[in-house]
């Protein structure tokens, strides 16, 4: 089962990056962003902060993977560190999360 899903994902993905957006209930501090990146680094997840809006309440993170498990694990880490935030997976491998799930038959 896993190998079939992996073969499908290798065919449909047009980039090696995924994206997660986070909306915070309050202003996020720089030290909190550093802690988040340190968590990712500790777990060997290659992630990059793409954008923090001027109010520092919206954050876009690029994750250099196309593995659904890793992206969901990143989402869970963010939800644990920032329990009042809203976290959404925007894309996996350059295509929307919804389209990705449809194409792999999930």
N, C-alpha and C positions, 0 to 999 in steps of 0.2 A: 504494500500500500504506500509506504513512505517513498520508495524509489519511483513509483508512478507519479506521485505528486511532485517530487523533485524534478523529474523529467519535464513535466508540464510547465513548472515554473521557469526552468532554464530556457524553454522555448519562448514564453510570452514576455519575459522581462527585457526592457530596453536600456536599463541602467543598473548599476550595482548599488544604488542608494535607496534608502527609504526615508520617509519624513513623518515626524510626529509634531503636532501642535498642542500647546498647553496654554490654558487660560487660568490665571491665578485669581484668587478671590481678593488678594491684597498685593501690594507692591513686593516684588521679589528682590532680594538683596544680592549683591555680587558674591558674597561669601556662600550663599545658598547655591548659586550656579556653579561655583567652584566645587562644592561638595557633591553636587550631582555629577559633574564630569569626573571627579575622583572615583565615585561609585562605578561609573561606566568603565573607567580605566582599570579599576581593581578586578572587574569581571571580564576584562579583555574585550570590551565592546568599543569599537572605534566610532565615536560620536563627535559631532561638531555643532556648536550653536550657530545657526544661520542668522537669526534675527531676534532681537528683543525690542519691542515697541517703545516709544518715547515715555509712556507711563510705566514701563517695566511690568506689565501685567499679561502680555502675550509673548510667547516664546515659541520659536520654530527650531526644531532639532533635526539634523540630518544624521542618519545612522548608516554606516557603510556596510550594509548587509542586505540580502534579499530573503533571508530566512524568517518566516513568520514567527517561529518560536522566539527568536532573538528580539524581534520588534515588540512582541507581546510582553516579553520579560522587561524590556526598557519601559514600556507603558506602566507595568506594575511597580517598578522601582520609583518612577515619578509619582505615582499615586500614593506610594508609601511615604516618600519624603515630604510630599505636599498634599496631605489628605483632603484639603478643601479645593483643590484644583480640578479643572475639567481637562481630561487628556483624550485626544483623538488621534488615531492613526490616519494620516492623510494619504500616504502612498507607500507602496512596496515595489521596489525595483522600477520606479518611474511611472507606474500606472496607479490609478486610484485603488484604494483598499477594497471598495465595493466591487470594482471590475476584477480585481485580483481574485477575490473569493469566488466570484461567478466562474471565472476561467478555470480554476482548479477544482470546481465542482463541490465546494464546501457550502 
